[in-house]
């Protein structure tokens, strides 16, 4: 029976939304794997390395080129909105208020796993040539993998802290300050990696034009009612994403910048929380599947898992070492650094977005992308089971404001 592209696309959408939800709900995985993590894992399973190997005919029928193009379009817009929200929710005022403590902690929490991750990248390169992409330079690959190990996924961190009931507590607000500062550094490093000397003129034009446009945009936003700010914000997001991609900085960098120059106070916080929730529920699952379709196991499944394990050790140990060093400098209570370090090592979404950009620019190969994806999932799944008992033993730490 012949089926139209529309019908096959809807079959893919049924698969994307049904399978992860049933596994999450019936398997009651929420403690160690929230729905978003299950969706990421199922994106990998539904990709060419697992489903494509097991049932190649069904895989090529459902995920044919026309369907993949349609899914990719939805995925691009979904992740742009998500990164835009993350930019809007950056709270740098609090970070400035506690600048010494925030600067020391954020610096060590990012810098140490960055160094560990760079070392892991060197190890991978010494064993095989299949990890660096055809358009990547050695320094770009090493710095890109290092930063992927250092990333903290701010939106997922918020979800996990809500689950642990500490988001609105002093310790939760402290952790958000550290993660917010690291978020800026992450996108700054990504922009550095993507600097294209052949298009440096365009990139300079973009940055100058963006600064002028942001000034005008901010003036406009404070002069219009909130209901118009939402629509204006989405137009702004699309325009800056387009301009950044034209300049060679990738539309994800544009999406973050578009949000970073906006103030969360312009919007009702409850509405912003709902938007994040609905984006995660309605369109981000398509991004997870689109991400899974980009995985590759050609260097061998065991090799990819070994690489993922090396990256996981570098990521988690680097984050914990860095935060423990900050704890010693700032004289934190015993056990406090461990809780903060484990929460800040949460990866998932932002690292996957970061790795997608590196893959798009062919700085890493799809095998490296697969290893990074596995590392991100594993690090995120470790967070709640490790932190939950620590919080139960150290309740007084929750209420420390600095």
C-alpha positions as CSV (number, residue, x, y, z in Angstrom):
1,X,0.0,0.0,0.0
2,X,1.4,3.4,-1.0
3,X,1.5,6.0,1.7
4,X,2.0,9.7,1.3
5,X,4.9,11.6,3.0
6,X,2.3,13.3,5.3
7,X,1.1,9.9,6.5
8,X,4.6,8.5,7.1
9,X,5.5,11.8,8.9
10,X,2.5,11.3,11.2
11,X,3.6,7.7,11.8
12,X,7.0,9.0,12.9
13,X,5.3,11.5,15.2
14,X,3.2,8.8,16.8
15,X,6.4,6.8,17.5
16,X,8.2,9.9,18.8
17,X,5.5,10.7,21.4
18,X,4.2,7.3,22.3
19,X,7.2,5.0,23.0
20,X,9.2,7.3,25.4
21,X,6.0,8.3,27.3
22,X,4.9,4.7,27.8
23,X,8.4,3.6,29.0
24,X,8.5,6.6,31.4
25,X,5.0,6.2,32.7
26,X,4.7,2.4,32.9
27,X,8.4,1.9,33.8
28,X,8.2,4.6,36.5
29,X,11.7,5.8,35.6
30,X,11.2,9.3,37.0
31,X,13.6,9.0,39.9
32,X,16.7,8.1,37.8
33,X,15.5,9.1,34.3
34,X,13.0,12.0,33.9
35,X,10.8,11.9,30.7
36,X,13.2,14.2,28.9
37,X,16.1,11.8,29.5
38,X,13.9,8.8,28.3
39,X,13.1,10.8,25.2
40,X,16.8,11.4,24.5
41,X,17.6,7.7,25.0
42,X,14.8,6.7,22.7
43,X,16.1,9.2,20.2
44,X,19.3,7.1,20.1
45,X,17.5,3.8,20.0
46,X,15.3,4.9,17.1
47,X,18.4,6.1,15.2
48,X,20.3,4.2,12.5
49,X,22.7,2.5,14.9
50,X,20.0,0.5,16.8
51,X,16.6,0.5,15.0
52,X,18.3,1.0,11.6
53,X,20.5,-2.1,12.2
54,X,17.7,-4.3,13.6
55,X,15.0,-3.4,11.1
56,X,16.6,-1.6,8.2
57,X,13.5,-1.8,5.9
58,X,11.1,-0.3,8.5
59,X,13.7,2.3,9.4
60,X,14.2,3.5,5.9
61,X,10.5,3.5,5.2
62,X,9.5,5.6,8.2
63,X,12.6,7.8,8.4
64,X,13.0,8.5,4.7
65,X,14.8,11.8,3.5
66,X,11.5,13.7,3.1
67,X,10.3,12.9,6.6
68,X,13.7,13.7,8.1
69,X,13.7,17.1,6.4
70,X,10.3,17.8,8.0
71,X,11.4,16.6,11.4
72,X,14.6,18.7,11.2
73,X,12.7,21.9,10.5
74,X,10.6,21.4,13.6
75,X,13.7,20.4,15.7
76,X,15.6,23.6,14.7
77,X,12.7,25.9,15.8
78,X,12.1,23.9,19.0
79,X,15.7,24.1,20.1
80,X,16.0,27.8,19.1
81,X,13.0,28.6,21.4
82,X,14.6,26.5,24.2
83,X,18.0,28.2,24.0
84,X,16.2,31.6,23.7
85,X,14.4,30.9,27.0
86,X,17.6,29.9,28.7
87,X,19.1,33.2,27.6
88,X,16.2,35.2,28.9
89,X,16.3,33.4,32.3
90,X,20.0,34.3,33.0
91,X,20.1,36.2,36.2
92,X,23.4,38.1,36.3
93,X,22.2,40.6,38.9
94,X,22.4,38.0,41.7
95,X,25.7,36.8,40.3
96,X,27.1,40.3,40.6
97,X,25.7,40.7,44.1
98,X,27.7,37.7,45.2
99,X,30.5,38.2,42.6
100,X,33.4,36.8,44.6
101,X,31.7,33.6,45.6
102,X,29.9,33.2,42.2
103,X,33.1,34.0,40.2
104,X,35.3,31.5,42.1
105,X,32.8,28.7,42.0
106,X,31.7,29.2,38.4
107,X,35.3,29.6,37.2
108,X,36.5,26.4,38.9
109,X,33.3,24.5,38.1
110,X,33.8,25.3,34.4
111,X,37.6,25.5,34.1
112,X,38.6,22.2,35.8
113,X,36.3,19.9,33.7
114,X,37.3,21.9,30.6
115,X,40.9,20.9,31.2
116,X,40.0,17.3,32.0
117,X,37.8,17.2,28.9
118,X,40.6,18.6,26.7
119,X,42.9,15.9,28.1
120,X,40.2,13.3,27.3
121,X,40.1,14.6,23.7
122,X,43.8,14.3,23.3
123,X,43.5,10.7,24.5
124,X,40.8,9.9,21.9
125,X,42.9,11.5,19.2
126,X,46.0,9.4,20.1
127,X,44.1,6.1,19.7
128,X,42.2,6.8,16.5
129,X,41.8,9.3,13.7
130,X,38.0,8.8,13.4
131,X,37.0,11.4,16.1
132,X,37.8,14.8,14.5
133,X,35.6,16.1,11.7
134,X,36.9,16.9,8.2
135,X,36.6,20.6,8.7
136,X,37.9,20.7,12.3
137,X,41.3,21.9,13.4
138,X,43.0,20.2,16.2
139,X,42.6,23.1,18.6
140,X,38.9,23.3,17.7
141,X,38.3,19.6,18.4
142,X,40.2,19.6,21.7
143,X,38.5,22.8,22.9
144,X,35.1,21.7,21.7
145,X,35.2,18.3,23.4
146,X,36.7,19.9,26.5
147,X,33.8,22.4,26.7
148,X,31.3,19.6,26.1
149,X,32.6,18.0,29.2
150,X,32.4,21.3,31.2
151,X,28.8,22.2,30.1
152,X,26.0,22.5,32.7
153,X,22.5,22.1,31.3
154,X,20.7,25.0,33.0
155,X,17.2,24.1,31.8
156,X,17.5,20.5,32.9
157,X,19.2,21.6,36.1
158,X,16.1,23.6,36.9
159,X,13.9,20.6,36.3
160,X,15.9,18.4,38.5
161,X,16.1,20.9,41.3
162,X,12.3,21.3,41.1
163,X,12.1,17.5,41.5
164,X,14.4,17.7,44.6
165,X,12.4,20.6,46.0
166,X,15.4,22.9,46.3
167,X,14.9,25.3,43.3
168,X,13.4,28.1,45.4
169,X,15.7,27.4,48.4
170,X,18.9,29.4,48.9
171,X,21.1,26.5,47.7
172,X,19.1,26.3,44.5
173,X,19.4,30.0,43.8
174,X,23.2,29.8,44.4
175,X,23.5,26.9,42.0
176,X,21.5,28.9,39.4
177,X,24.0,31.8,39.7
178,X,27.0,29.5,39.1
179,X,25.2,27.8,36.1
180,X,24.2,31.1,34.6
181,X,27.8,32.4,34.6
182,X,29.0,29.1,33.0
183,X,26.2,29.4,30.4
184,X,27.7,32.7,29.1
185,X,31.2,31.2,29.0
186,X,29.9,28.1,27.1
187,X,28.3,30.2,24.3
188,X,31.4,32.5,24.2
189,X,33.7,29.6,23.7
190,X,31.4,28.2,21.0
191,X,31.5,31.5,19.2
192,X,35.4,31.4,19.5
193,X,35.5,27.9,18.1
194,X,33.2,28.9,15.2
195,X,35.3,32.0,14.3
196,X,35.8,31.8,10.5
197,X,38.7,33.9,9.3
198,X,37.3,33.8,5.8
199,X,34.0,35.3,7.1
200,X,35.5,37.4,9.9
201,X,34.2,40.5,8.2
202,X,30.7,39.2,8.3
203,X,31.0,38.1,11.9
204,X,32.3,41.6,12.9
205,X,29.4,43.2,11.0
206,X,27.0,40.8,12.8
207,X,28.3,41.7,16.3
208,X,28.2,45.5,15.6
209,X,24.8,45.2,14.0
210,X,23.5,43.1,16.9
211,X,24.7,45.5,19.5
212,X,22.9,48.4,17.8
213,X,19.7,46.3,17.1
214,X,19.7,45.0,20.7
215,X,19.7,48.6,22.0
216,X,16.7,49.6,19.8
217,X,14.9,46.3,20.5
218,X,15.2,46.8,24.3
219,X,13.8,50.3,24.0
220,X,10.9,48.9,22.0
221,X,10.1,46.1,24.4
222,X,9.7,48.3,27.4
223,X,7.3,50.6,25.5
224,X,4.8,47.9,24.4
225,X,2.4,45.8,26.5
226,X,3.4,42.2,27.5
227,X,1.1,40.5,25.1
228,X,3.0,42.2,22.2
229,X,6.3,41.4,23.8
230,X,5.8,37.6,23.2
231,X,5.2,38.0,19.5
232,X,8.0,40.6,19.1
233,X,10.3,38.3,21.0
234,X,9.7,35.4,18.5
235,X,10.3,37.7,15.5
236,X,13.5,38.9,17.2
237,X,14.6,35.3,17.8
238,X,14.1,34.4,14.1
239,X,15.9,37.5,12.9
240,X,19.0,37.1,15.1
241,X,19.2,33.4,14.4
242,X,19.2,34.1,10.7
243,X,21.8,36.9,11.0
244,X,24.1,34.7,13.2
245,X,23.9,31.8,10.7
246,X,24.6,34.2,7.8
247,X,27.7,35.4,9.7
248,X,28.9,31.8,10.2
249,X,28.3,31.7,14.0
250,X,25.4,29.2,13.8
251,X,21.8,30.0,14.5
252,X,22.1,28.5,18.0
253,X,24.5,31.2,19.0
254,X,22.1,33.7,17.6
255,X,19.2,32.2,19.6
256,X,21.1,32.5,22.9
257,X,22.2,36.1,22.2
258,X,18.6,37.0,21.3
259,X,17.5,35.8,24.7
260,X,20.5,37.0,26.7
261,X,19.7,40.7,25.9
262,X,16.1,40.3,27.1
263,X,15.0,40.7,30.7
264,X,12.9,38.0,32.4
265,X,11.0,40.8,34.2
266,X,9.4,41.7,30.9
267,X,7.3,38.6,31.1
268,X,5.1,36.9,33.7
269,X,7.2,34.2,35.3
270,X,4.3,31.7,35.3
271,X,3.8,32.2,31.6
272,X,7.5,31.7,31.0
273,X,7.5,28.5,33.0
274,X,4.5,27.3,31.0
275,X,6.2,28.1,27.7
276,X,9.3,26.1,28.8
277,X,7.1,23.2,29.9
278,X,5.0,23.1,26.7
279,X,8.1,23.5,24.4
280,X,9.6,20.5,26.2
281,X,6.4,18.5,26.0
282,X,5.2,19.4,22.5
283,X,8.1,20.0,20.1
284,X,11.4,19.1,21.9
285,X,10.8,15.4,21.5
286,X,11.2,15.9,17.8
287,X,14.6,17.4,18.4
288,X,15.6,14.4,20.5
289,X,14.6,12.0,17.7
290,X,16.4,14.2,15.2
291,X,19.5,14.1,17.4
292,X,19.2,10.3,17.6
293,X,19.1,10.0,13.8
294,X,22.6,11.6,13.7
295,X,24.3,9.0,15.8
296,X,26.8,6.6,14.3
297,X,28.5,3.4,15.4
298,X,30.8,2.7,12.5
299,X,34.0,2.7,14.5
300,X,32.4,-0.1,16.6
301,X,29.8,0.0,19.4
302,X,32.3,-1.0,22.1
303,X,34.8,1.7,20.9
304,X,32.1,4.4,21.1
305,X,31.1,3.2,24.7
306,X,34.7,3.3,25.8
307,X,35.1,6.8,24.4
308,X,31.8,7.8,26.2
309,X,33.2,6.3,29.5
310,X,36.4,8.3,29.2
311,X,34.5,11.5,28.6
312,X,32.1,10.7,31.5
313,X,35.0,10.2,33.9
314,X,36.6,13.5,32.7
315,X,33.3,15.4,32.9
316,X,32.2,14.2,36.4
317,X,35.6,14.1,38.1
318,X,36.5,17.5,36.6
319,X,33.3,19.1,37.9
320,X,33.6,17.6,41.3
321,X,37.3,18.5,41.7
322,X,36.6,22.1,40.6
323,X,33.7,22.6,42.9
324,X,35.5,21.0,45.9
325,X,38.4,23.4,45.3
326,X,35.9,26.3,45.4
327,X,34.4,24.9,48.6
328,X,37.9,24.9,50.3
329,X,38.6,28.4,49.2
330,X,35.1,29.6,50.4
331,X,35.1,27.4,53.5
332,X,31.8,25.6,52.8
333,X,30.3,23.1,55.1
334,X,31.3,19.4,54.8
335,X,29.3,17.7,52.1
336,X,28.1,21.0,50.5
337,X,30.6,20.9,47.6
338,X,29.6,17.3,46.7
339,X,25.9,18.3,46.4
340,X,26.7,21.4,44.3
341,X,29.2,19.5,42.2
342,X,26.9,16.7,41.3
343,X,24.1,19.1,40.4
344,X,26.3,21.2,38.2
345,X,27.6,18.2,36.3
346,X,24.1,17.7,34.8
347,X,24.5,17.7,31.0
348,X,21.6,16.6,28.7
349,X,20.1,19.3,26.6
350,X,22.6,22.1,26.4
351,X,25.5,19.7,25.8
352,X,23.5,17.9,23.1
353,X,22.8,21.3,21.5
354,X,26.4,22.2,21.8
355,X,27.5,18.9,20.2
356,X,25.0,19.3,17.4
357,X,26.6,22.6,16.5
358,X,30.1,21.0,16.4
359,X,28.7,18.2,14.2
360,X,27.0,20.7,11.9
361,X,30.3,22.5,11.4
362,X,32.1,19.1,10.9
363,X,34.4,19.8,13.8
364,X,33.6,16.4,15.3
365,X,32.4,13.2,13.6
366,X,29.1,11.5,14.2
367,X,31.0,8.8,16.2
368,X,32.3,11.5,18.6
369,X,28.8,13.0,18.7
370,X,27.4,9.6,19.7
371,X,30.0,9.2,22.5
372,X,29.2,12.7,23.8
373,X,25.5,12.0,23.6
374,X,25.9,8.8,25.7
375,X,28.1,10.7,28.2
376,X,25.4,13.5,28.5
377,X,22.6,10.9,29.2
378,X,24.7,9.0,31.7
379,X,25.8,12.1,33.6
380,X,22.2,13.4,33.9
381,X,20.9,10.0,35.0
382,X,23.4,9.9,37.8
383,X,22.3,13.3,39.3
384,X,19.1,12.6,41.2
385,X,20.1,9.2,42.7
386,X,23.4,10.6,43.9
387,X,22.2,13.9,45.2
388,X,18.9,12.9,46.8
389,X,20.4,10.9,49.7
390,X,23.0,13.6,50.3
391,X,20.3,16.2,50.7
392,X,18.5,14.0,53.1
393,X,21.6,13.8,55.3
394,X,22.5,17.5,55.0
395,X,19.2,19.4,55.2
396,X,20.9,22.5,56.8
397,X,23.0,23.0,53.7
398,X,19.8,23.8,51.7
399,X,19.2,27.1,53.5
400,X,22.8,28.5,53.3
401,X,22.6,31.7,51.1
402,X,26.3,31.8,50.2
